[in-house]
Amino acid sequence: MLSHTLITITIVAAALVSRVSAHISIWHPSMWGFNVSDSPNRPQDPLMNRPFKDWWFHGHLASPPHPSDIMQLPVGGVIDTELSCDKGATSSYPSAPGGDTRDRNNPDYPCPGQPLSQFHTNGIHDLGGCALAVAYKSDVNEVRPEDFVVFSVNQTCVWTLHTSFSIPDNMPACPNGKCTCAWFWIHKADSGSEQMYMTGFQCNMLNAKSTTPLPPPKVARRCGADPDNNVPAHPSNCTYGPKQPLYWYQAEGNNMFEGTYTPPLYNDLYHFLDGAQNDIF
């Protein structure tokens, strides 16, 4: 029979594993913080009430990718990405602290061995969507929050580990073959605390033919139907055209000021339609 002490240790250890494995990031060698594994500032850890330097690029600017590690985004096509609570559950598992944790029986589940609550959802109809944004600057130190333009949205993010994003046809070429991109996610209010996620990465618009710069992005406004709060749609309040990402619930640098239980989301609520954002040109 197990001793009371051993049972207690087992329960505590299980709780720690659950907490360590929670939350989600995009994973790719092109990202800042790819090899950062110290909690609470791993790429998959949430961002809330942080000063600008700690949430901007997740505070990982001192942990850059190799200059030649660039995510190639096929203009007019689709990029398949990996989103997970654990780097070890992705194809990047060889450099994960815990090694290979992939679930071969359920290879598209983003958090192997964890319940839905670990990636902040109660089901597929309880998702807030996520986005890819680009800044047309190859030097990350020159990038400012208002430089990022959201160019693709997946409204069923983060339901699957393998998540696709459609790239608009008319994306202009990157300077010197390199732009600065970032992945953003905010979950709905009913499964977890108020927080946002940001993972920056080096990117390039592959086979881009356009030379016309994107217009400056504007701040998104709440305008879609909000059945959770019994609010009808107000299309006249939508921001049309290029939009900035949603910077929310930090100590400074926010462009969203919604309350704790009404988070901004990457879906129709803020006129981030599913797929390529073809209204940005």
VONUNU-48288 format. One record per residue: x, y, z negated of N, C-alpha, C in turn. Coordinates in steps of 0.1 Angstrom, whole numbers, plus 5000, padded with zeros to 4 digits. Last residue first. Example, Ala and Ser with C-alpha at 12.3 -4.5 7.8 and 13.67 -1.06 7.14 Angstrom:
2
512849784929513749894929512950004921513249434922512349554922513249674922
# end
This chain:
281
494554535487495254605498494554735502493054395469494154475464494854555474491154215474490754355474491854445470491853955471491954015485491554155485493253765452492553895449492753975462492453415454493253535458492553665457490353305426491253285438492053405441487453465413488353345414489053335427487753815405487153705411488053585413487654015381488753935386488053805392485754175369485854175384487154115389485454115343486254235347486554245361483753905346483454005336484254125338484853715363483953815368483553925358488053695347486953635354486053755359490053715324490353705338489253635346488753935298489053795304489353815319488854085266488854095280489353965287486953975238488153985245487954005260485154035215484854065228486054075237485954015189485053905194484553935208487654235184488154095181487253995188487154475211487154425197487554285196489154635235488054565231488254505217491054785248490854815234489554755229493854765270492454715267492254735252496354835272495454905281494054865279498854865245497554805251496954895262501154955232501154925246499954865252501154795200501354915209501354865223500254565188500454685179500654815187497654415208499054425203499154555195495354365222495454325208496854315203496254345256495254355246495754305232496354405289497254405278496354435265495654255318494954295306495954285294497254385348496854285338496254345326495654625370496754585361496254465353494354585404494154605389495454555382493254715435494354655427494154685412489654715439491054735443492054675434487454845414487654775427489054815432486154805383487254865390487554785403482654855376483754765380484954855386480354995372481455015363482654935366478454905389478955035392480155075382477654655379478654665390479254795393476954535352476954675356477954695367475054255339476054315348475854465351473854265305473654235319474854295327474554095275474754215282474654185297474653895255473353935261473454075267477053785249476653905241475353965246477153575267477553555253477053665244476753695292475653625285475953585270477553945308478153885296477053815288478254035341477353985331478053915320480954285345480154165348479154125338482454485335481354525343480454405347485154645321484154545318482954585326487854735342486754775333485754655332491454755346490154695349489154735338493355035357492954955346491554885349494954995390494255065380493854975368498054995408496954935402496255025392498955165439499155155424497855095418498954945468498555065461498755055446501754775481500454765474500154905468503354875512503354855498501854845492503654695542502854795535502854775520504754495555505754585549504954705543504054145559503554285557504754375551504953895559505153975571504854115569506353635539505553765540505953835552507553395534506953415547506053535548506953425499507553345510506753365523507753635477506653615486507153555499509253525447509453575460508153545469510153575412509353515423509753585436510853505378511353555391510553495402508453565352509353475360509753555373506953585319507453645331508353545339504053525303505253455306505753515319501753595278502453655289503753575291498653595261499853525265500453585278496853715232497053705246498453635249494253685207495653685212495653685227492253605180492453705191493953705194491853245174491953385170492353475182489353005186490753055182490753205180486952995202487852885199489252935197485453215210484853115201485652995198486453395228486553435214486153315205488653275254487453325249487453325234492153375261491053275259489753345254494153505285493453535273492253445272497253505303496053435298495453495286499553555330498753605318497553525316502753545344501553475341500853525329504553755366504153715353502853645353507453855386506053815384505753775369509454055406509254015392507753975390510953945436510054035429510153985414513353905461513053885447512153985441514453975486514053845484513653805469514954255486516054165484515654015481511654305476512954365479514054265476509154085492509854135480511154205484506554175516507854105512508454175500503054195507504254245513505554165508500253985514501254035504502554085511498153905529498854035533499854075522496853675519497553675532498453795534497253585484496653665495497453665508497453255472498153385474497553455486495853075446495853115460496553245462497052835423496752975426496853005440496352545403496752615416496252755417497752345379496852455382497252525394498052075360498452125373497352225378496652065335498152095335498552145349493552235332494352135338495852165337492352455320491752325318492652215322492652735312493852645313493352495312491352805344492552795336492152815321489252865360489152745352490452715344489953085375488953105364488752985355492853215385492153085384491253085372493953475406493253435394492753285395496353695419495653565420495153525406497353945415497153905429496453765430497654225396497154095396496854055410500554415394499354405401498854255401502654605373502154475377500754485383503354865366503854815379503154685383502554925340501654975351502154925365504654815325503354745325502454795336507654825345506854875335505454815335510954725354509554695354508854755342513654745352512954865357511454845357514554505343514654625334514054745339514354335365513354335354513354455345514754415397515454435384514454445373513054405418513854285416514654295402509654495420511054535416511854415413506854485423507754485434509054555430505254265402505854395403506854395414502254065400503554085406503954235405500553795383500653935387502153965392498053555379499453585382499453725387495853455351496253535363497753535366492953275339494353325338494753385351489953205320490753235332492153285329488453135298488553275301489253305314485952875293487352915297487353065301483852695289484252785278485752835281483252485304482452605306482752705296484952275296485252345308484352465311485352335260484952265271485152345284486152495240485252395236484752315248489652605237488352595244487452485238492452625229491452735227490252725236494152425229494352525240493052615241493352295207494752335207495052425219490752215211490952335203492452385203490951975223490752085231491052215224493751795206492351825210492151945218496651615219496051725212494551745216497951435236497751405222497051505213499051685258498951545255498851525240497651925272498251915259498151775254496551925298497652015295498351995281496051645318495651705305496751795300496851505340496451645342495951715329497451245333498551325337498151475339496751015315495951135316496851255321498550825314497150785315496250895317500950955309500750895323499350845325501751225295500751125293500351065306505051325286503951325295503051205292507251385271505951365263504751355273510651365270509451335278508251305270512051595246512051495256510751475264511851795228511351665223511351565234512952015242513551965229513151835225513451965277512551995266513151945253514751905300515352015291514452045280513151715312514551675309515251785300510551825318510751755305512251725302509551965339510752015333511151945320507151865346508251805353509551865348505651845312505751895326506951825333505751795286504651725293504651765308507751945275508051805277506951725285506552185270507452175281507752025285503352195259504652135257505452125270500952295267501352325254502752285251501152405302501052305291501452365278500952415336500552485324500452385313502452445367502252355356502052435343501152515400501952545388501652445378501152555434500752465424501752485412500052805455501152755447500552675436498852835489498552795475499852755468498953095513498852955509498452945494499453355519498353295526498153145523502853295510501853395514500753335523503953095485503653095500502453195503506453185464504953195465504553205480508953035446508553075460507053065461510653135419509453065423509053125437514053105415513053195420511853105424517153095405515853025402514753115404519353255408518853175420517653095417519953365383519453445394518953375406518353175356519453185366519053275377516353375334516553265343517853285351517253525302516753525316517053395323516753625274516953485278516453465293516153875268517553835266517853695269513453885273514353955283515853915281511453785256512453695262513453755272509153895246510353915239511553835244507253845265507253755253508553775245507154055282507953935286508153835274506254225253506654245267507554135272506254175226505254105234505654115249508454305215508254165212507154095220508254575224509454495227509354345224505854655212505954635227507154545230504854465183505354585190505754555204501854255180503354275181503754405187499254155178499754255169501254275169500153855194499153935187499754025177500653585214501053715212499853795205501353235208500553345211501153475208503853025225503253085213502453205216505052925247503652895245503052945233507753015245506853075256505353045253508353075210508452995222507553055233508353205185508453285198508853205210508253115158507053135166507153225178510052835172508752895168509053005158512452805196512252845182510952905180513152765222512452655216512152685201513952865254513652915240512752815233514352815281514952725271514852775256512853015293512652875297513152775287512853285291512553205279512453065282511553365322512353415311511853335299511453125349510853205338511853255328512252935367512353085371511953175360511652685360512952735357513152875360508452685344509152675357510552735354505252685331506552635329507252625343502852875312503352825325504752785323501752775280502552865289502552795302499652755250500052715264500952815271498752585219498952695228499552655241500552345198499452425202499852535212502652205187502252165200501152255206502852295161503952315170503552295184500452195150500652345151501752375161500851915151499751985158499952125160503151895135503251855149502051925157502051975111503052045117503252015132500151765106499651905108500751995114501951555104500951555115500451695117503251625080503951615093503051615105501151615062501751735065502551735078500551335063499551435067500151565070503051225054502451195068501451295072503151325028504151365038503651345052500951195017500951345018501951385028501750935019500550975026500551125028503950945002504150915016502950955024502650994977503651094983503851064998501150774973500450904975501351004981502350494992502250574980501550704984500550225008501350345009501250434997500949885000500050005000500950125000
# end
